Amino acid sequence: MLIVSYDISNDKVRTKFSKFLKKYGRRLQYSVFEIKNSQRILDLILVEVEKIFAKSFQNTDSILIFGMCEGCKKKVIRYGYAVNEESDLLFM
């Protein structure tokens, strides 16, 4: 699993980047996405960031990509609504 967090000052670039990340994962918080990890997906994201987004960044903008192993996933502690993020809800 990858966790991608971003802080982009330009509204247009931020919106475009958010839509780009939605193709690969789900939003956990406003500027944090969870992406199912594979080397291919990571490579696609890195290429896209370099080709499309990097040239639009200001000095204050940042993107952080955290790789998490399966064992690390079990160490994530959740509170509030985030508790429901890991469980599947079944409605009948």
C-alpha positions in Angstrom: 0.0 0.0 0.0 1.1 3.5 -0.7 0.0 6.6 1.2 0.2 9.8 -1.0 -0.1 13.1 0.8 0.1 16.5 -1.0 0.1 20.2 -0.3 -0.3 22.2 -3.5 -1.1 25.9 -3.4 -2.6 26.3 -6.9 -6.2 25.3 -6.9 -6.2 24.2 -10.5 -3.1 22.0 -10.1 -4.3 20.6 -6.8 -7.7 19.6 -8.3 -6.0 18.0 -11.3 -3.6 16.1 -9.1 -6.5 14.9 -6.9 -8.4 13.6 -9.9 -5.2 11.9 -11.1 -4.8 10.1 -7.8 -8.5 9.0 -7.8 -7.6 6.8 -10.8 -5.3 4.7 -8.6 -6.8 4.7 -5.1 -9.2 6.2 -2.6 -9.2 9.4 -0.6 -8.6 9.0 3.1 -8.6 12.7 3.9 -8.7 15.8 1.8 -5.1 15.7 0.7 -4.3 12.0 1.5 -4.8 9.0 -0.7 -4.4 5.3 -0.2 -3.2 3.4 -3.2 -2.9 -0.3 -3.7 0.8 -0.9 -4.1 2.6 -2.4 -7.0 5.8 -1.4 -8.6 4.0 -0.7 -11.9 1.5 1.7 -10.2 4.3 3.5 -8.4 6.2 3.9 -11.6 3.2 5.3 -13.4 2.6 7.8 -10.6 6.2 8.9 -10.5 6.4 9.4 -14.3 3.1 11.3 -14.3 4.3 13.6 -11.5 7.6 14.3 -13.3 6.1 14.8 -16.7 2.9 16.7 -15.9 2.9 18.1 -12.4 6.5 18.9 -11.3 6.8 21.9 -13.7 3.6 23.5 -12.1 4.8 23.3 -8.5 5.6 26.3 -6.5 8.5 26.4 -3.9 5.9 25.7 -1.1 4.3 22.7 -2.8 5.0 19.2 -1.7 4.1 15.6 -2.4 5.0 12.8 0.0 4.7 9.1 -1.0 5.0 6.5 1.8 5.3 2.8 1.1 3.7 0.5 3.6 4.3 -3.2 3.9 1.5 -5.6 4.9 2.9 -5.9 8.4 3.0 -2.1 8.7 -0.7 -2.0 7.7 -1.6 -3.8 10.9 0.1 -1.1 13.0 -2.1 1.7 11.7 -4.2 3.0 14.6 -7.6 4.5 13.6 -10.0 6.7 15.6 -13.4 8.2 14.8 -14.8 7.7 11.3 -11.5 6.2 10.2 -12.3 3.1 12.1 -14.8 2.2 9.4 -12.3 2.6 6.6 -10.9 -1.0 7.0 -14.2 -2.9 7.5 -16.6 -3.8 4.7 -20.2 -2.8 5.4 -22.9 -5.2 4.2 -26.4 -3.9 3.8 -29.3 -6.2 3.3 
